[in-house]
């Protein structure tokens, strides 16, 4: 379902781009739909048709965008910002401090003090 809606969304986007490009702007633009005075549809009628078609395609684009966003959010599991760590099974007591071991070997030397004679 999501892939079908995505394809429709892309087709609407391409159609919207095409309709916008063929509209006549004040500067001329592409003006593909322009032409001479004699035609099947008058310039005013053509502008009105293109304006309505643009509005309809824009509304369809927005609707498909919202539906796709809702569908994408439905597949996600809720997640927390802060992940809590599980509590340890049994707290361990800290080991009792032991006295530092005496260095093996000779006793510490006595400091020598210089004597003045």
Secondary structure, 3 states (H helix, E strand, C coil): CHHHHHHHHHHHHHHHHHHHHHCCCCCCCCCCCCCCCCCCCCHHHHHHHHHHHHHHHHHHHHHHHHHHHHHHHHCCCCCCCCCCCCCCCCCCCCCCCCCCCCCCCCCCCCCCCCCCC
